[in-house]
Amino acid sequence: MHVIVIYVLAVSGLLALVSLLPPLAARLRVPYTVLLAAVGVALGLAIQTFAGQGGTGPFHDFLNSLAEMDISSEVLIYVFLPVLLFETALAVDVRRLFDDVWPILLMAVVAVFVCTFAVGYALNLFTSMGLIACLLLGAIVATTDPAAVVSIFRDLGAPRRLTMLVEGESLLNDAAAIALFTLLLGMLTRNAHGGATEAAMEFLRDFAGGVATGYVCGRVVCMIVEPVRDQPMAEITLTVALAYLSYVLAEHYVGASGVVAVVTAALVVGSVGRTRISPATWGALEHVWKQLGFWANSLIFLMTALLVPRLLGGIGWSDVGLVLVVVGAATVARALVLFGLLPLLSGAGLAQRVSHAYKTVMLWGGLRGAVSLTLALAVTENGRVPDRVQGFVAVLVTGFVFYTLFINGTTLRAVINLLGLNKLSPVEHAMRNRALALSLTGVRERVEGLAHRYEVDEQAVGSIVSQYSDRLDAIVRERSTEAPLNNEDRVTIGLVILVNREEELYYEHFREGILSRGVAELLNRRTGRLLDAVKTQGRAGYRAFEEPFISFTPWMRAPACCTAGWASTRRWPAGSPSGSRFFWACARCSASFWSSSTTRSAKCWALTSPASWKAS
């Protein structure tokens, strides 16, 4: 069979198989990546059993094409990884990411180093592979794939800031772990034993170079996209080219981290590009990248899972023991970050307080995925890595990844049920019932209004309206059995409704052209953070968030105060020197900079009045 036909048959067959897996995963109530891994392993076993036995038919040809297809780490890294990283970073709200940039950087970068050294030193106690090889394995397993946890957080209505922390951590820890992996692999293959300072400087150089390359590439594309505005095909094609160009330029021409460059370029497009790309095209661009990301994630996982039976062919009981060492060290390292680092950040005011239940879910949901398997495959294909180290890395990484998928992934929902996170609190239950009651009432009134306007048959309208009325009556009966709420809970519910209504009005004003896209995005991000504060802290959270927002900064108050000071000099006697009058007026006005925002304007004028100056 011709090589082109082999690749076409293999890839098209995998895509057809992938299209059937999302509904199956939803029916089985398992994470999608877990089902992908299981199907990939089953295909790998089928290839080893049936491929090359001379059978005929599409199924045998499909298995033979998968067996003959050259699945190398370079193909996975250069074809699929840029798309996967770009799609993930493009979906991140950049401004909200920068609101929590320090907690995210600490959770991502520090967690990668903690996991790398914890796994590396733990393995070094039980094996004679050498510290560099053990640290290399630790860097490979440091990347996390929290897609299942994020989806569960969204289903539970977790604070959006918590979801952003998890998404930002997963995005940046991929970049940090791959940069650290590249550094350690170079040290292993060069047989170099550089000091910690040299290694740290090389890591920072790769990371900083990737950031600079990605930023420049992203800004250039944002400049080029303006002349082709309102040309959706051209605009979307530019972003696809950017994902690959930024990776190749950083890796082969700048000598920096291509992964960091792709992530940075996507963040630039996600922030600056929203105002440069036409609004209609941006929606289409998001849909295209979601589809590309789905293909890349599915194919890279399936193709790496196909190799699992071959990689684990010679596993022994000693390898099983070492896998358990990796599991224990990685779990302890993640627990130190979640239960040791996050409280410190919360105490310093850098991060929102996270409950122990959510920390437990994040700990148990630290699944590893396709990136770890791809890096392990890259080690096995490197001829300068000793064969003993290749087998060591392949077996332990594969065993650890599938342990997290088939043990943690399949029991994650049970852990959530055990912790009671699938149940609403009394306040959340009351908010849900009130929101449903308002929505159903609005829909019923809308249906009745449209029916009257277009003279729809009354019997048909009555049957539809009665369905909404029955559901509304059921909610009213359920509300009558709710536990009584105190005044503070009622205030919290009212504030949540108020903030949600505020967000709706911003969208309405944007659709009507009253607000620009940039202003609407700014205000909606603010309402998102405000809603999180209200849900977690009630009235105090609302007040703590709103007061700094509506207060005037010194830069805003200075021109007003100086204007008031200059105006006050006009009320002084003609013989008074105007320069000294203005100086003293502004000096007295500056004393009101830190006064309350409600009385600041009155105090500013009072302090610049002649009577106040004479009294001093």
Wavefront OBJ file of the C-alpha trace (Angstrom):
o trace
v 0.000 0.000 0.000
v 1.306 3.460 -0.915
v 2.546 5.530 2.014
v 0.053 8.339 1.290
v -2.824 5.870 1.272
v -1.587 4.460 4.612
v -1.651 7.864 6.303
v -5.006 8.849 4.779
v -6.656 5.596 5.843
v -5.145 5.690 9.342
v -5.980 9.331 10.103
v -9.466 9.234 8.573
v -10.257 6.021 10.450
v -9.104 7.544 13.733
v -11.190 10.675 13.115
v -14.254 8.551 12.421
v -13.616 6.657 15.663
v -13.079 9.879 17.611
v -16.437 11.254 16.478
v -18.201 8.408 18.306
v -16.377 8.765 21.616
v -17.761 12.063 23.136
v -21.397 10.836 23.300
v -20.178 7.465 24.593
v -18.139 9.171 27.324
v -21.193 11.217 28.329
v -23.342 8.081 28.480
v -20.757 6.178 30.537
v -20.148 9.248 32.744
v -16.357 8.986 32.459
v -13.855 11.684 31.449
v -13.282 11.838 27.713
v -9.506 11.381 28.053
v -10.028 8.169 30.044
v -12.141 6.720 27.245
v -9.561 7.871 24.668
v -6.807 6.066 26.565
v -8.845 2.866 26.835
v -9.707 2.872 23.130
v -6.085 3.602 22.213
v -4.787 0.687 24.283
v -7.450 -1.605 22.799
v -6.389 -0.569 19.282
v -2.743 -1.163 20.194
v -3.569 -4.704 21.358
v -5.603 -5.328 18.202
v -2.658 -4.185 16.076
v -0.302 -6.557 17.837
v -2.793 -9.422 17.492
v -4.267 -9.046 13.996
v -2.022 -6.728 11.950
v 0.125 -8.358 9.269
v -1.769 -11.683 9.218
v -2.847 -11.360 5.603
v -6.515 -10.613 6.251
v -8.641 -8.629 3.848
v -11.293 -6.016 4.260
v -11.419 -2.432 5.532
v -10.855 -3.373 9.193
v -7.651 -5.338 8.510
v -6.419 -2.631 6.145
v -7.104 -0.037 8.850
v -5.139 -2.017 11.454
v -2.312 -2.584 8.984
v -2.209 1.125 8.147
v -1.933 1.989 11.852
v 0.832 -0.595 12.266
v 2.763 0.748 9.274
v 2.264 4.417 10.152
v 5.407 6.001 11.566
v 4.232 7.605 14.805
v 7.233 9.600 15.986
v 7.518 12.189 18.695
v 8.556 14.818 16.137
v 5.283 14.336 14.243
v 3.270 14.654 17.443
v 5.241 17.652 18.708
v 5.442 19.655 15.483
v 2.010 18.819 14.023
v -0.310 18.540 17.023
v 1.322 20.222 20.025
v 1.297 23.826 18.645
v -2.404 23.530 17.801
v -3.217 22.036 21.200
v -1.349 24.753 23.112
v -2.615 27.626 20.942
v -6.254 26.551 21.293
v -5.951 26.226 25.067
v -4.275 29.620 25.481
v -6.650 31.374 23.077
v -9.641 30.390 25.218
v -8.117 31.977 28.340
v -9.373 35.402 29.406
v -6.060 37.251 29.395
v -7.083 40.149 31.614
v -8.486 37.826 34.268
v -5.328 35.742 33.913
v -3.228 38.802 34.721
v -5.459 39.613 37.669
v -4.196 36.348 39.204
v -0.827 36.195 37.467
v 1.232 35.703 40.649
v -0.842 32.856 42.096
v -0.911 31.184 38.677
v 2.834 31.542 38.173
v 3.520 30.218 41.645
v 1.141 27.288 41.242
v 2.440 26.410 37.783
v 6.184 27.023 37.908
v 6.766 26.192 41.574
v 4.536 23.105 41.326
v 6.548 21.865 38.335
v 9.835 22.201 40.215
v 8.392 20.670 43.394
v 7.049 17.668 41.469
v 10.254 17.283 39.436
v 12.533 17.227 42.464
v 10.150 15.189 44.632
v 9.829 12.439 41.999
v 13.497 12.640 41.011
v 14.933 12.324 44.504
v 12.384 9.676 45.509
v 13.323 7.502 42.529
v 16.998 8.126 43.142
v 16.599 6.377 46.505
v 15.242 3.192 44.898
v 17.139 2.934 41.611
v 20.653 3.339 40.238
v 19.670 5.248 37.099
v 21.319 8.479 38.160
v 19.856 11.703 39.458
v 19.583 13.453 36.066
v 17.555 10.596 34.560
v 15.275 10.548 37.607
v 14.780 14.317 37.437
v 14.049 14.012 33.715
v 11.255 11.577 34.499
v 9.989 13.933 37.210
v 9.780 16.803 34.691
v 7.840 14.595 32.263
v 5.160 13.708 34.829
v 4.923 17.275 36.182
v 2.445 18.374 33.504
v -1.239 18.053 34.406
v -4.370 17.684 32.305
v -7.194 19.064 34.464
v -9.870 19.165 31.737
v -12.128 16.797 33.680
v -11.752 18.830 36.885
v -12.505 22.123 35.121
v -15.642 20.700 33.504
v -16.827 19.413 36.886
v -16.125 22.807 38.493
v -18.281 24.434 35.844
v -21.070 21.926 36.389
v -20.953 22.642 40.131
v -20.940 26.417 39.634
v -17.549 26.849 41.270
v -16.131 30.387 41.435
v -14.846 31.479 38.071
v -11.623 32.657 39.650
v -10.924 29.119 40.865
v -11.531 27.787 37.356
v -9.168 30.423 35.989
v -6.464 29.391 38.457
v -6.743 25.752 37.393
v -6.771 26.595 33.661
v -3.873 29.018 33.993
v -1.878 26.488 35.996
v -2.385 23.758 33.395
v -1.465 26.134 30.564
v 1.737 27.459 32.088
v 2.918 24.260 33.732
v 3.018 22.610 30.297
v 5.371 25.354 29.134
v 7.501 25.230 32.283
v 7.692 21.423 32.361
v 8.659 21.123 28.685
v 11.317 23.822 29.067
v 12.705 21.989 32.101
v 12.492 18.669 30.216
v 14.507 20.109 27.335
v 17.164 21.376 29.739
v 17.488 18.049 31.584
v 17.497 16.027 28.351
v 20.339 18.180 27.070
v 22.284 17.626 30.279
v 21.711 13.865 30.017
v 22.724 13.507 26.360
v 25.754 15.803 26.640
v 26.908 14.010 29.800
v 27.347 17.473 31.271
v 27.157 18.165 34.979
v 26.569 21.886 35.113
v 25.804 23.539 38.392
v 22.435 24.692 39.576
v 23.222 28.288 38.600
v 24.013 27.374 34.998
v 20.883 25.251 34.744
v 18.719 28.007 36.214
v 20.136 30.604 33.835
v 19.561 28.340 30.826
v 15.993 27.700 31.932
v 15.321 31.420 32.340
v 16.930 32.144 28.984
v 14.750 29.589 27.199
v 11.643 30.816 28.979
v 12.331 34.522 28.413
v 13.327 33.929 24.792
v 10.080 32.066 24.180
v 8.064 34.867 25.726
v 9.831 37.492 23.598
v 9.484 35.475 20.379
v 5.816 34.723 20.948
v 5.055 38.333 21.857
v 6.735 39.708 18.724
v 5.047 37.144 16.459
v 1.664 37.809 18.024
v 1.982 41.586 17.664
v 3.105 41.263 14.044
v 0.086 39.117 13.191
v -2.211 41.599 14.966
v -0.734 44.333 12.731
v -1.065 42.264 9.552
v -4.656 41.291 10.316
v -5.929 44.890 10.078
v -5.570 45.206 6.254
v -7.492 41.928 5.832
v -10.233 42.877 8.285
v -13.670 41.457 7.426
v -11.998 38.633 5.476
v -12.707 35.646 7.762
v -10.745 33.093 5.757
v -7.619 35.226 5.760
v -7.899 36.220 9.418
v -8.366 32.657 10.669
v -5.585 31.369 8.405
v -3.186 33.914 9.886
v -3.794 32.580 13.381
v -3.187 28.989 12.235
v 0.074 30.055 10.616
v 1.029 31.937 13.786
v 0.782 28.786 15.932
v 3.331 26.932 13.798
v 5.599 29.866 12.893
v 6.064 30.979 16.491
v 7.009 27.424 17.500
v 9.491 26.879 14.667
v 11.069 30.336 14.940
v 11.630 29.956 18.673
v 12.963 26.393 18.505
v 15.215 26.589 15.440
v 16.159 30.235 14.956
v 16.067 31.895 18.370
v 17.107 28.853 20.400
v 14.306 29.343 22.938
v 11.276 27.397 24.093
v 8.781 26.916 21.274
v 6.052 25.912 23.717
v 6.353 29.185 25.630
v 6.365 31.092 22.327
v 3.112 29.465 21.169
v 1.386 30.141 24.495
v 2.546 33.780 24.520
v 1.475 34.362 20.907
v -1.969 32.945 21.637
v -2.341 35.162 24.718
v -1.400 38.216 22.631
v -3.990 37.347 19.995
v -6.554 36.667 22.702
v -6.042 40.134 24.195
v -4.994 42.484 21.372
v -6.529 40.545 18.498
v -10.060 40.837 19.847
v -10.085 44.534 18.931
v -8.241 44.045 15.607
v -10.218 41.074 14.246
v -13.791 41.776 13.164
v -16.430 40.680 15.716
v -18.143 38.286 13.296
v -14.825 36.646 12.470
v -13.857 36.269 16.120
v -16.814 34.005 16.821
v -15.986 31.876 13.774
v -12.315 31.829 14.808
v -13.185 30.461 18.242
v -15.284 27.681 16.683
v -12.517 26.749 14.235
v -9.900 26.580 16.983
v -12.173 24.511 19.223
v -12.510 22.012 16.394
v -8.764 22.013 15.699
v -8.033 21.577 19.404
v -10.465 18.660 19.631
v -8.796 16.927 16.692
v -5.282 17.568 18.012
v -6.057 16.392 21.552
v -7.876 13.282 20.354
v -5.328 12.221 17.736
v -2.254 12.868 19.884
v -3.787 10.835 22.708
v -4.862 7.958 20.496
v -1.562 7.791 18.643
v 0.452 7.713 21.853
v -1.922 5.199 23.461
v -1.414 2.903 20.460
v 2.198 2.445 21.552
v 1.381 1.542 25.162
v 1.234 -2.264 24.689
v 4.660 -2.190 23.073
v 6.132 0.111 25.738
v 4.792 -1.998 28.594
v 5.659 -5.328 27.019
v 8.545 -6.124 29.388
v 7.206 -4.633 32.613
v 8.045 -6.479 35.838
v 7.145 -6.302 39.506
v 10.085 -4.013 40.225
v 8.703 -1.567 37.648
v 5.286 -1.727 39.334
v 6.955 -0.803 42.621
v 8.731 2.147 41.001
v 5.451 3.317 39.448
v 3.950 3.343 42.942
v 6.948 5.420 44.118
v 6.241 7.937 41.349
v 2.552 7.990 42.296
v 3.354 8.634 45.946
v 5.978 11.319 45.291
v 3.863 13.176 42.724
v 0.802 13.071 44.996
v 2.762 14.396 47.983
v 4.294 17.148 45.836
v 0.875 18.255 44.560
v -0.546 18.120 48.075
v 2.270 20.399 49.304
v 1.391 22.932 46.622
v -2.360 22.786 47.236
v -2.415 22.566 51.022
v 0.819 24.433 51.725
v 1.201 27.051 48.999
v -2.395 28.127 48.412
v -3.061 29.009 52.071
v 0.061 31.174 52.068
v -1.136 32.951 48.943
v -4.602 33.418 50.424
v -3.114 34.765 53.648
v -1.025 37.256 51.665
v -4.114 38.418 49.759
v -2.835 37.087 46.424
v -5.428 34.364 45.927
v -9.000 33.592 46.824
v -9.446 31.168 49.692
v -10.033 27.628 48.442
v -11.970 25.151 50.562
v -10.431 21.847 51.587
v -13.058 19.998 49.572
v -12.000 21.752 46.359
v -8.332 21.187 47.180
v -9.034 17.485 47.605
v -10.763 17.346 44.226
v -7.878 19.206 42.602
v -5.415 16.831 44.259
v -7.256 13.709 43.151
v -7.960 15.212 39.741
v -4.295 15.816 38.870
v -4.564 13.642 35.752
v -1.659 13.307 33.340
v -2.243 13.102 29.617
v -0.905 13.189 26.097
v 1.909 15.679 26.736
v 3.606 13.348 29.230
v 3.284 10.374 26.855
v 4.703 12.425 23.966
v 7.731 13.516 25.987
v 8.348 9.915 27.064
v 8.177 8.872 23.404
v 10.736 11.554 22.547
v 13.131 10.054 25.091
v 12.740 6.554 23.636
v 13.548 7.864 20.134
v 16.678 9.763 21.165
v 19.671 7.635 20.173
v 21.989 9.458 22.578
v 19.934 8.361 25.576
v 21.087 4.974 26.927
v 18.727 2.072 26.235
v 18.406 1.397 29.945
v 17.206 4.943 30.589
v 14.813 4.792 27.614
v 13.062 1.729 29.009
v 13.067 3.222 32.511
v 11.346 6.427 31.344
v 8.898 4.719 28.971
v 7.626 2.178 31.482
v 7.316 4.478 34.491
v 5.751 7.423 32.639
v 3.253 5.212 30.836
v 2.365 3.373 34.025
v 1.922 6.604 35.971
v -0.194 8.286 33.269
v -2.548 5.341 33.019
v -2.719 5.019 36.789
v -3.988 8.609 37.017
v -6.434 8.058 34.167
v -7.925 4.712 35.174
v -7.753 5.123 38.966
v -8.114 8.853 39.630
v -10.145 9.616 36.519
v -12.754 6.913 36.993
v -13.228 7.605 40.718
v -13.229 11.406 40.525
v -17.011 11.675 40.414
v -17.308 9.351 43.424
v -14.887 11.574 45.361
v -17.015 14.603 44.514
v -20.146 12.817 45.688
v -18.398 11.742 48.885
v -17.373 15.321 49.649
v -20.890 16.551 48.952
v -19.827 18.977 46.236
v -22.679 17.802 44.034
v -25.185 19.217 46.520
v -26.301 22.823 46.726
v -26.111 24.774 49.928
v -29.369 26.289 51.258
v -28.431 29.682 49.837
v -27.487 28.221 46.436
v -30.696 26.180 46.430
v -32.743 29.290 47.126
v -30.905 31.247 44.433
v -31.498 28.476 41.903
v -35.239 28.353 42.657
v -35.578 32.124 42.404
v -33.655 32.227 39.153
v -35.780 29.430 37.681
v -38.970 31.140 38.847
v -37.950 34.430 37.225
v -36.940 32.715 33.992
v -40.112 30.636 33.731
v -42.288 33.663 34.470
v -40.520 35.668 31.794
v -40.802 32.890 29.206
v -44.507 32.391 29.962
v -45.234 36.096 29.589
v -43.223 36.204 26.387
v -45.152 33.281 24.916
v -48.478 34.871 25.837
v -47.410 38.197 24.319
v -46.270 36.660 21.044
v -49.409 34.537 20.835
v -51.605 37.605 21.253
v -49.533 39.594 18.752
v -49.618 36.970 16.008
v -53.124 35.651 16.860
v -52.027 32.095 17.571
v -54.695 29.496 18.368
v -55.685 29.837 22.037
v -55.873 26.095 22.639
v -52.292 25.583 21.391
v -51.066 28.523 23.440
v -52.882 27.249 26.519
v -51.197 23.846 26.344
v -47.752 25.469 26.125
v -48.432 28.009 28.863
v -49.822 25.321 31.166
v -46.494 23.449 30.986
v -44.628 26.516 32.209
v -47.279 27.132 34.861
v -46.959 23.559 36.159
v -43.184 23.868 36.417
v -43.565 27.231 38.129
v -46.038 25.766 40.649
v -43.614 22.930 41.405
v -40.848 25.451 42.117
v -43.187 27.464 44.364
v -44.041 24.304 46.325
v -40.348 23.461 46.624
v -39.599 26.978 47.854
v -42.201 26.573 50.583
v -40.197 23.640 51.994
v -36.865 25.474 51.994
v -35.039 26.046 55.238
v -35.574 29.566 56.578
v -32.868 32.021 55.568
v -31.421 34.744 57.765
v -31.179 38.348 56.661
v -27.560 38.025 55.548
v -28.438 35.112 53.247
v -31.297 37.130 51.767
v -28.942 40.033 51.120
v -26.494 37.658 49.410
v -29.253 36.322 47.145
v -30.342 39.846 46.282
v -26.774 40.907 45.474
v -26.283 37.864 43.219
v -29.470 38.740 41.313
v -28.335 42.366 41.108
v -24.900 41.468 39.700
v -26.404 39.054 37.169
v -28.805 41.751 36.020
v -25.902 44.181 35.730
v -24.101 41.705 33.456
v -27.213 41.292 31.288
v -27.490 45.059 30.856
v -23.882 45.298 29.719
v -24.539 42.737 26.994
v -27.707 44.577 25.943
v -25.850 47.893 25.735
v -23.105 46.235 23.683
v -25.630 44.768 21.226
v -27.299 48.178 20.912
v -23.959 49.849 20.182
v -23.941 51.938 23.366
v -20.773 50.249 24.699
v -17.701 49.356 22.709
v -16.362 45.803 22.747
v -13.417 46.753 24.961
v -15.568 48.538 27.557
v -18.150 45.731 27.567
v -15.438 43.101 28.104
v -13.895 45.152 30.919
v -17.225 45.584 32.721
v -18.270 41.954 32.260
v -14.954 40.714 33.633
v -15.501 42.969 36.625
v -19.000 41.591 37.209
v -17.598 38.047 36.979
v -15.091 38.719 39.746
v -17.748 40.601 41.735
v -20.091 37.612 41.493
v -17.369 35.333 42.850
v -16.801 37.718 45.758
v -20.515 37.840 46.586
v -20.901 34.039 46.447
v -17.966 33.451 48.755
v -18.190 36.411 51.169
v -21.682 37.860 50.765
v -22.230 41.518 51.609
v -18.636 41.977 52.813
v -17.262 40.647 49.522
v -19.485 42.988 47.520
v -18.416 45.986 49.555
v -14.721 45.075 49.532
v -14.767 44.668 45.747
v -16.907 47.666 44.801
v -15.426 50.383 47.013
v -11.939 50.346 45.387
v -13.575 50.271 41.957
v -15.760 53.355 42.419
v -13.200 55.376 44.416
v -10.998 57.960 42.703
v -7.279 57.290 42.354
v -4.734 60.048 43.112
v -4.053 60.405 39.384
v -7.742 61.086 38.773
v -8.103 63.421 41.758
v -5.006 65.525 41.168
v -6.318 67.414 38.061
v -9.653 68.074 39.777
v -7.989 69.295 42.953
v -5.584 71.540 41.068
v -8.474 72.954 39.070
v -10.391 73.613 42.266
v -7.304 75.160 43.849
v -6.773 77.481 40.915
v -10.437 78.440 40.929
v -10.291 79.233 44.641
v -7.479 81.764 44.111
v -9.901 83.906 42.163
v -11.912 84.477 45.355
v -8.965 85.902 47.294
v -8.249 89.597 47.766
v -6.512 91.240 44.830
v -3.328 91.914 46.827
v -2.630 88.250 47.618
v 0.140 86.641 45.521
v -1.552 84.175 43.148
v 1.372 81.703 43.126
v 1.400 81.211 46.905
v -2.364 81.058 47.005
v -2.390 78.268 44.407
v 0.428 76.391 46.176
v -1.291 76.415 49.562
v -4.629 75.539 48.023
v -3.196 72.458 46.298
v -1.268 71.475 49.417
v -4.418 71.597 51.527
v -6.344 69.784 48.809
v -3.802 66.967 48.739
v -4.650 66.208 52.367
v -8.020 64.939 51.182
v -6.549 62.313 48.815
v -7.049 59.495 51.314
v -10.420 60.609 52.660
v -13.614 58.717 51.885
v -14.832 58.885 48.299
v -18.299 60.112 49.311
v -17.005 63.300 50.958
v -13.833 63.858 48.931
v -15.249 66.483 46.539
v -16.804 68.556 49.333
v -13.601 68.460 51.399
v -11.503 69.405 48.391
v -13.528 72.574 47.807
v -13.693 73.390 51.529
v -9.936 73.062 52.001
v -9.266 75.416 49.093
v -11.646 78.127 50.303
v -10.227 81.438 51.673
v -11.842 80.912 55.083
v -10.186 77.542 55.534
v -6.801 78.945 54.496
v -7.072 81.901 56.936
v -8.117 79.580 59.770
v -4.909 77.606 59.318
l 1 2 3 4 5 6 7 8 9 10 11 12 13 14 15 16 17 18 19 20 21 22 23 24 25 26 27 28 29 30 31 32 33 34 35 36 37 38 39 40 41 42 43 44 45 46 47 48 49 50 51 52 53 54 55 56 57 58 59 60 61 62 63 64 65 66 67 68 69 70 71 72 73 74 75 76 77 78 79 80 81 82 83 84 85 86 87 88 89 90 91 92 93 94 95 96 97 98 99 100 101 102 103 104 105 106 107 108 109 110 111 112 113 114 115 116 117 118 119 120 121 122 123 124 125 126 127 128 129 130 131 132 133 134 135 136 137 138 139 140 141 142 143 144 145 146 147 148 149 150 151 152 153 154 155 156 157 158 159 160 161 162 163 164 165 166 167 168 169 170 171 172 173 174 175 176 177 178 179 180 181 182 183 184 185 186 187 188 189 190 191 192 193 194 195 196 197 198 199 200 201 202 203 204 205 206 207 208 209 210 211 212 213 214 215 216 217 218 219 220 221 222 223 224 225 226 227 228 229 230 231 232 233 234 235 236 237 238 239 240 241 242 243 244 245 246 247 248 249 250 251 252 253 254 255 256 257 258 259 260 261 262 263 264 265 266 267 268 269 270 271 272 273 274 275 276 277 278 279 280 281 282 283 284 285 286 287 288 289 290 291 292 293 294 295 296 297 298 299 300 301 302 303 304 305 306 307 308 309 310 311 312 313 314 315 316 317 318 319 320 321 322 323 324 325 326 327 328 329 330 331 332 333 334 335 336 337 338 339 340 341 342 343 344 345 346 347 348 349 350 351 352 353 354 355 356 357 358 359 360 361 362 363 364 365 366 367 368 369 370 371 372 373 374 375 376 377 378 379 380 381 382 383 384 385 386 387 388 389 390 391 392 393 394 395 396 397 398 399 400 401 402 403 404 405 406 407 408 409 410 411 412 413 414 415 416 417 418 419 420 421 422 423 424 425 426 427 428 429 430 431 432 433 434 435 436 437 438 439 440 441 442 443 444 445 446 447 448 449 450 451 452 453 454 455 456 457 458 459 460 461 462 463 464 465 466 467 468 469 470 471 472 473 474 475 476 477 478 479 480 481 482 483 484 485 486 487 488 489 490 491 492 493 494 495 496 497 498 499 500 501 502 503 504 505 506 507 508 509 510 511 512 513 514 515 516 517 518 519 520 521 522 523 524 525 526 527 528 529 530 531 532 533 534 535 536 537 538 539 540 541 542 543 544 545 546 547 548 549 550 551 552 553 554 555 556 557 558 559 560 561 562 563 564 565 566 567 568 569 570 571 572 573 574 575 576 577 578 579 580 581 582 583 584 585 586 587 588 589 590 591 592 593 594 595 596 597 598 599 600 601 602 603 604 605 606 607 608 609 610 611 612 613 614 615 616
